Amino acid sequence: MEKIDCSANAVAPLSNWLRVVAAYVASGHPDLTNRQMALLLLVYLDPGPHTVRGIAARLKVSKPVVTRILNALSALGYVRRQKDMSDLRNIFVIRTPEGLTFIEAFAGLIERPEGHDANTASKR
């Protein structure tokens, strides 16, 4: 088996991603699946309104998949559902303060420079 040269430019982004994911695992936040994280980022980073149908189309998954993801994220308090009063068949996905707190914390993990962690910063 060939060894990967981790200093190569091709894998440098993966080293950064490893740092972010490892910090996320250590953070104590709930472990989100890739689908859950994608939906959450979509809702928080793209302007709304967000509907189940629109999210399903954007993520290229079925509406039942989106419903299952929303169930999990709603249980965590990261999003909530709201009926569209002009069309009761539509459900809007709404941001929450808890979800914003999570997204900001995750963004902080990405912004943290290499070799610098929260423990180091708090000891200064």
N, C-alpha and C positions, 0 to 999 in steps of 0.2 A: 504494500500500500504506500502510495506516495504521500510525503509529508507536505502540508500546506505552508507556504512561506507567509507568516502572519504580518510581515513587514511590507508585503507587496501592496501596491495601491488598490488592487482589485478587492482585497479583503479588509482594508482599513475601515470602511464603513461598518463592517460586521463587528470589528473590535469595539467600535463606539456603541453599536446596538447591544452587544454583550454587556458592556458597562451599564447601559440604561436598564436593561432587563434584570440584571443582577441587583441593581439598586432598587428596582421596583419590587422584586421578590423580597428583599430585605426590609422594605418600607412598612410591611404589615398591612398594606391596603389589600382588599379582596383581590384574589387572582381572577382577572377577566380573560375570557377567551379572545382570540384574534377577532372573531366576528363581533363580540360584545364591544371590544375596544374600537373597532372600525365604526360601528353604529354610534357609539358615544362621541367619537371625534367628529363624525359627520354632523351630528346634531349641534355640537358646540362650536364647530369651526365654520360651518356653512350657514348663511342666513336662511331662516325659515320662511314660511312655515314648513314643517316636516310632517309628512303623512306616512302611514304604513306602506301604502302603495308606492310612494316616491322613494322611500328608503329601500324597499325591495328592489326597485328598478335600478337604483344607484349602486347597490351592493351586488346586484345580479344574483339574488336569492329569492326564494318564494315568500309570500306574505306570511305563511305559518312559521317560517324560520324567523322572520322579523318579530312576530308575536312572541315566540319563545325567548328571543333576546330581550325584548321589552319587559317580559315577565321578570327576568333575572335582574335587569337594571332598575326596574321599578321597585323590586324588593330591597335593593340597596339604597333606594332613595335618590338615584342619580338622574332619573327622568320621571316624568309622569305623563299620563294620557289625558287628553281633553277632547270632548266631542266637538265636532264642528257644528255649530248651531244652525248654519245655513244649509248643511247637508249632513244629516245624522248618520249617513253611511261612512263618513270620513272620521278618522281619529287623528288628532294632532299629537305629536310628541313634543313635550315641553321640557325645557331646561329647569333644573332645580339648584338651589344654593349648594346642596351636598354634592351634586355633580360638578358644579363649577369648582368647588374646593378640590375635588379629586383631579380634575383636568389641570388646574393650576399646579398641584403638587407633582403630577406626572411631568408637566412641562419643565418644572424645576429640576427634575432628574436629567432631562435631556440637556438643559442649559449648563449644568454643572461641569466645569472643566475637568479634564483627565487628572486623576490622582487627587481630586478634591472632593471630600464627602462631607455630609452634614455634621458628623462627629468632629472632624477637624475644625470646621468653622465655629462650632459652639465652644471649643476649647480656647479660642483666641481671646 
